[in-house]
Amino acid sequence: RALRWASGRAPARGLRASPRARSAMPSWVIDQYGSNEVLRFTRDMIFPIIHFPNEVIIKVHAASLNPIDLSMRSGYGATALNMKRDPLKLKTGETEFPLTLGRDVSGVVMECGLGVSYFKPGDEVWAAIPPWKQGTLSEFVVASGNEVSFKPKSLSHTEAAALPYVGLTAWSALNQVGGLNQSNCSGKRILILGASGGVGTFAVQLMKAWDAHVTAVCSHDASTLVKKLGADDVIDYKSGNLEEQLKTLPLFDFILDNVGGSTEKWALDLLKKWSGATYVTLVTPFLINMDKLGVADGMLQTGVTVGSKTLKHLLKGVHYRWAFFMPSGPSLDEIAELVDSGKIQPVIDEVFSFSEVPKAFLKLEGGHARGKTVINVISRQ
């Protein structure tokens, strides 16, 4: 980890434990897939248990919702996620239910596994919990130590909860898949499609922090927000044919696509040819294929699809890539440094109390969010 403190380098990650006396906790769960009525509040959710020495239990102060929570509530990706939860199918008599949704957490470490020395009880932390694990719409959540990072000191828990999942999704697409970093972005032309959502608002700020030229696509009512975040050019996709509007601009070095659909059919023509220019999309058929075709056939179909598209566009002189959310405490360390230096700020659309989780889901379901929908699990954040 690159995180440093005034006294020197942060301690290495390693095992500490504290006693636990709880057996149940309040949580929002689902017992089946469906629409909003499947959400159920319970005070009897099983308290999380540390199974591995590198895990920590976090007392959740704030969480937030992402589009994946709506999708998971409806059963999207269940085949792949259940395979990840139980790859050897050892739990034949059990299901994933009751299932807690929510991926983002900002809170305080309550208990550490015996192999954790990087954190201790009482530390303020943030994390994005992978979708195959129990989520954060609960009083406590368990996470691997390598998924957790110290919360930015400049943010409240409410503010911090808005960033981990979208931040790591954008980081995966731009840095880990797209190869962009602080040393190679200066002067590059970046196009961000879907710039006013959670991932888009983070991506705009990250690219500006790395000195790129950013063209952002959003609706007119979000243009002021996106300009405030630093976008150099803002294109209103409702003001005319988007493809034709973008064709009037100089070609791009990189495109981040948060929209998908028909966009993919023409967006790659906006890239500079034979220059290493890259298109990365976060809208992929991976989970849909596995839901429809099963694990083996779904993975095969996915491999064929991405392979054929990659080759097709490589022959045209551009790179085609898929990106996914990847949990990473070390990446959150780097994001925290950018936040505390003032280069990235959370964008929050609305904040709800823990009792209003169904209302928050309906808000997200309505679409056109300008930033994140945050849940205060503990009031007065």
GIZI-V802904 format. One record per helix or strand of 2 or more residues. SS is the DSSP state (H for helix, E for strand). FROM is the first residue (numbers start at 1). LEN is the number of residues. Records with the same first field share a line. If there is no record, write none. Layout:
SS->FROM-LEN  FROM-LEN
//
This chain:
E->4-2  8-2  24-7  39-8  55-11  99-2  104-9  124-5  140-5  148-3  189-5  213-6  233-4  254-4  278-4  319-4  348-6  372-5
H->36-3  67-7  78-8  145-3  157-4  164-14  198-12  220-9  242-6  263-8  286-8  295-20  329-12  354-12
//
